[in-house]
Every structure is written in structure tokens, then in C-alpha cells.
Amino acid sequence: MQKFDTLTGIAAPLPMVNVDTDMIIPKDYLKTIKRTGLGSGLFAEMRYRDDGSENPDFVLNLPAYRQASILVAGDNFGCGSSREHAPWALLDFGIRCVISTSFADIFYNNCFKNGILPIRVTPEQLALLMDDAERGANARLTVDLVSQTISGPDGGTIGFEIDPFRKHCLLNGLDDIGLTMEKADAIGSYETALAERRPWA
């Protein structure tokens, strides 16, 4: 998993509440178990018209936001069904951080397992960040996981809270497999000792 320490990038505003996982990645894209290639399906029902052409009014199709790496979203982001394809699609598009007042629990947990930082802020803080994100090409935020701060284009800073263990995993690029591999020596020693004690097993 790619490490996350400091991210400076364009923040795209998505001031919608209750954006569910089917909106993030429609069910038509769930036929694959690969984590790559899903970026084109991100928000597909909003990004594309019925004929497959781009919807010029959707935020990620606007020139200023095509390279967005941060998403500033409304309340209860990632609700609905528990599909890990949702963070896969965000990551494949290039989104490394999602900021909202609240997230669905399963989506929130899946973000950390895939190298995406979901940040909870207050409604007042979200309003300020949404205003920053609506500045088009000037909508650049800096997210510093080490200091747990978000800095806006005017220099203002907002602090955020995060579980220390999840912070450790993101800073070190550790998903569930990576955490297990940190114990590889201990696991190997145990297996060797077990084979000596129980050679018939």
C-alpha cells in the first residue's frame, strides 16, 4: 500500500449528502476483482450521459478538477452497500483523501485499508473547506497526516483527529497483509518450532 504522509493537491467540491457506494461506483463495474481500471467508472452515472459522453456539468469533468486528489464531500459519504470497489475507484482516479463531516463505517474502514485518508471535520470546518474547494484552479489544499492538519490556499489551518493505529498504518503503507508481514520472522520461528514438536502434522 502506498504511504500517506503529506498531500498537496486540487480539492474538488461535492456538496451532496448521502453519497452511497452505488453512486461512487455503479454495480455494472463490480465484475472485476482487480483494484485497477475502476477510475473510469467513478461516479459514472453523474459523470457520463446516457450516450456515454461526458456530462460537462459534473465537477470531475471540469478542467480545473480533472486532476483532483482530494474530495470535499457532504454528510454521510460512502453509505449504502459494503463494496470495497468504492475506495478502489477513488484511488484509481487519483483521490487520496476524502473530507466530510461523517462517513459510513464500512466505507471509512475500507479507505484506510487502501491508502486513502478519510477525514472527519465539523460542519463549520466543512463549510470553509468547501469554499476553498470551489475556487477552481486555486482550490489547492495541503493535508499533513503527521501534524494532523489541513491547510487552505489562504494559509488557514484546520486540525483533525485520527486513530493512532490507523495513522501509523497510513504513514508506513501498511495494509492487513503488510501488518502480517511485519511479523514474518516471528511467524517463521513459530512454524519451525511447531514442525520440530509435531513432525507428523
HELIX and SHEET records of a PDB file:
HELIX    1   1 THR A   21  ILE A   24  1                                   4    
HELIX    2   2 LYS A   27  TYR A   29  5                                   3    
HELIX    3   3 GLY A   39  GLY A   41  5                                   3    
HELIX    4   4 ALA A   44  ARG A   47  1                                   4    
HELIX    5   5 VAL A   59  ASN A   61  5                                   3    
HELIX    6   6 PRO A   63  TYR A   65  5                                   3    
HELIX    7   7 HIS A   85  PHE A   93  1                                   9    
HELIX    8   8 ASP A  105  LYS A  113  1                                   9    
HELIX    9   9 PRO A  123  ALA A  133  1                                  11    
HELIX   10  10 GLY A  136  ASN A  138  5                                   3    
HELIX   11  11 PRO A  164  ASN A  172  1                                   9    
HELIX   12  12 ASP A  176  MET A  181  1                                   6    
HELIX   13  13 ALA A  184  ARG A  197  1                                  14    
SHEET    1   A 7 LEU A 117  ARG A 120  0                                        
SHEET    2   A 7 CYS A  97  SER A 100  1                                        
SHEET    3   A 7 ILE A  70  ALA A  73  1                                        
SHEET    4   A 7 THR A   6  LEU A  14  1                                        
SHEET    5   A 7 ARG A 140  ASP A 144 -1                                        
SHEET    6   A 7 THR A 149  SER A 151 -1                                        
SHEET    7   A 7 THR A 157  GLY A 159 -1                                        
END                                                                             
